[in-house]
Amino acid sequence: MAVPFRKVSKTSGRMRRTHYKIEAASVVKCKNCGASIKPHRACPECGFYKGKNVLEKESSENKDTK
């Protein structure tokens, strides 16, 4: 089994890991309703994607009857 010849110092290990960081998720505004959404996804608020209605959203009238 392979074993390191010398101990890796704290500095060397930390320098190697400097690019392992969390980035904030990218967010864009829906062109139809202005809601904040992830890019390249249908808007969960209005159901539009690229100017077309791709998701049928229930109206408030249908929710009252249930």
KEVOMAR-741814 format. One line per field, with one value per residue: x, y, z of N, C-alpha, C in turn. Coordinates in Angstrom, 3 decimals. Atoms other than C-alpha are relative to their C-alpha. Example, Ala and Ser with C-alpha at 12.3 -4.5 7.8 and 13.67 -1.06 7.14 Angstrom:
2
nx: c(0.890, -0.820);
ny: c(-1.190, -1.190);
nz: c(0.000, -0.060);
cax: c(12.300, 13.670);
cay: c(-4.500, -1.060);
caz: c(7.800, 7.140);
cx: c(0.900, -0.770);
cy: c(1.200, 1.090);
cz: c(0.000, 0.730);
REM end
This chain:
66
nx: c(0.837, -0.800, -0.044, -0.764, -1.370, -0.102, 1.264, 0.431, 0.180, 1.313, 0.024, 0.104, 1.340, 0.970, -0.181, 0.579, 1.451, 0.527, 1.076, 1.159, 0.846, 1.398, 0.388, 1.429, 0.727, 0.357, 1.443, 0.432, 1.393, 0.946, 0.369, 1.453, 0.567, -1.014, -0.426, -1.380, -0.045, -1.264, 0.030, 0.331, 1.070, 1.317, 0.316, 1.014, 1.071, 0.950, -0.023, -0.527, -1.395, -0.330, 1.139, 1.118, 0.581, -0.300, 0.604, 1.342, 0.123, 1.383, 0.456, 0.462, 1.376, -0.041, -0.479, 1.068, 0.987, -0.541);
ny: c(-1.181, -1.211, -0.843, -1.201, 0.015, -1.028, -0.578, -1.199, -1.059, -0.651, -1.045, 0.604, 0.553, -1.098, -0.681, 0.861, -0.039, -1.363, -0.137, 0.778, -0.906, -0.042, -1.182, -0.282, 0.471, -1.086, -0.243, -0.975, -0.406, 0.486, -1.090, -0.156, -0.491, -0.682, 0.806, 0.478, 1.428, 0.495, -0.099, 1.155, 0.762, -0.624, -0.787, 0.678, -0.939, -0.223, 1.133, -0.359, 0.261, -0.564, -0.687, 0.894, 0.583, 1.426, 0.621, -0.468, -0.351, -0.025, -1.313, -0.033, 0.483, 1.466, 0.403, -0.185, 1.072, 1.244);
nz: c(0.000, 0.119, -1.195, 0.291, -0.485, -1.033, -0.442, 0.720, -0.993, -0.032, 1.019, 1.329, 0.155, 0.082, 1.287, 1.019, -0.145, 0.033, 0.970, -0.456, -0.760, 0.400, 0.755, -0.054, 1.169, 0.913, 0.034, 0.988, -0.165, 1.009, 0.902, 0.012, -1.264, -0.789, -1.141, 0.054, 0.300, 0.524, 1.460, 0.833, -0.630, 0.075, -1.190, -0.815, -0.344, 1.100, 0.920, 1.313, 0.326, 1.314, 0.562, 0.247, -1.196, 0.040, -1.180, -0.306, -1.405, -0.469, -0.412, -1.385, -0.021, -0.065, -1.315, -0.976, 0.097, -0.581);
cax: c(0.000, 1.311, 2.376, 3.510, 7.295, 6.959, 4.178, 2.179, 2.371, -0.760, 0.173, 0.624, -2.660, -4.542, -3.017, -4.135, -7.697, -8.062, -10.378, -12.737, -15.249, -18.985, -20.327, -23.702, -26.282, -26.896, -30.346, -32.131, -35.455, -38.411, -39.182, -42.913, -43.576, -40.248, -39.771, -36.226, -35.514, -32.546, -31.495, -32.753, -35.772, -39.485, -40.744, -42.549, -44.625, -46.145, -45.101, -43.377, -40.104, -38.606, -41.794, -44.056, -46.440, -45.064, -46.626, -50.311, -50.811, -53.978, -55.989, -57.150, -60.753, -59.841, -58.068, -61.167, -63.328, -61.033);
cay: c(0.000, 3.461, 5.620, 9.255, 9.606, 12.822, 14.478, 17.037, 20.309, 22.212, 25.035, 22.774, 21.000, 24.257, 25.858, 22.862, 23.253, 27.004, 26.470, 24.144, 26.774, 27.193, 29.572, 31.256, 29.772, 31.856, 33.395, 35.214, 37.054, 35.540, 37.621, 37.059, 37.652, 38.894, 36.083, 34.944, 31.520, 29.333, 29.752, 27.308, 26.205, 26.839, 29.464, 27.773, 30.932, 31.459, 28.330, 30.141, 29.116, 31.016, 33.009, 29.950, 28.573, 25.084, 24.413, 24.607, 26.417, 25.949, 29.104, 30.188, 29.285, 25.600, 25.458, 26.686, 23.805, 21.111);
caz: c(0.000, -0.884, 2.034, 1.803, 2.128, 4.134, 6.091, 4.137, 6.042, 7.055, 4.702, 1.676, 2.284, 2.784, -0.321, -2.369, -1.046, -1.610, -4.584, -2.634, -1.678, -1.830, -4.436, -4.308, -6.654, -9.769, -9.953, -12.761, -12.943, -14.760, -17.841, -17.422, -13.696, -12.309, -9.773, -8.923, -10.457, -11.374, -15.015, -17.696, -15.651, -15.899, -13.459, -10.551, -9.970, -13.426, -15.392, -18.267, -19.940, -22.879, -23.361, -23.530, -20.929, -20.190, -16.754, -16.046, -12.746, -10.696, -10.223, -6.768, -7.721, -8.189, -4.827, -2.973, -4.226, -2.784);
cx: c(0.880, -0.124, 0.812, 1.407, 0.199, -1.393, -0.319, -0.296, -1.402, -0.112, -0.175, -1.397, -1.040, 0.117, -0.627, -1.527, -0.603, -1.161, -1.216, -0.883, -1.404, -0.267, -1.507, -0.658, -0.374, -1.523, -0.280, -1.461, -0.826, -0.430, -1.498, -0.507, 1.021, 0.467, 1.456, -0.012, 1.405, -0.054, -0.324, -1.022, -1.310, -0.277, -1.062, -1.176, -1.041, -0.010, 0.544, 1.468, 0.228, -1.218, -1.203, -0.497, 0.189, -0.591, -1.385, -0.090, -1.476, -0.368, -0.513, -1.437, -0.036, 0.448, -1.106, -0.991, 0.478, -0.146);
cy: c(1.240, 0.837, 1.241, -0.069, 1.010, 0.514, 1.232, 1.065, 0.589, 1.030, -0.589, -0.561, 1.087, 0.754, -0.825, 0.107, 1.395, 0.168, -0.843, 0.909, 0.026, 1.307, 0.180, -0.468, 1.184, 0.081, 1.063, 0.354, -0.562, 1.185, 0.258, 0.648, 0.693, -0.764, -0.433, -1.514, -0.388, 0.067, -1.334, -0.915, 0.748, 0.707, -0.734, 0.908, 0.108, -1.127, 0.299, -0.395, 0.447, 0.594, -0.871, -0.569, -1.515, -0.749, 0.586, 0.240, 0.029, 1.421, -0.078, -0.505, -1.523, -0.478, 0.107, -1.156, -1.296, -0.050);
cz: c(0.000, 1.264, -0.350, 0.606, 1.115, 0.342, -0.852, 1.043, -0.078, -1.110, -1.393, -0.248, -0.163, -1.315, -1.129, 0.014, -0.123, -0.977, 0.373, 0.830, -0.578, -0.733, 0.104, -1.296, -0.885, -0.102, -1.053, 0.270, -1.138, -0.863, -0.009, 1.294, 0.897, 1.222, -0.187, -0.178, -0.412, -1.520, -0.664, 0.664, -0.162, 1.318, 0.817, 0.349, -1.114, -1.027, -1.377, -0.124, -1.433, -0.687, -0.298, 1.324, -0.071, 1.196, 0.225, 1.502, 0.381, 0.411, 1.438, 0.120, 0.131, 1.376, 1.048, -0.006, 0.633, 1.493);
REM end
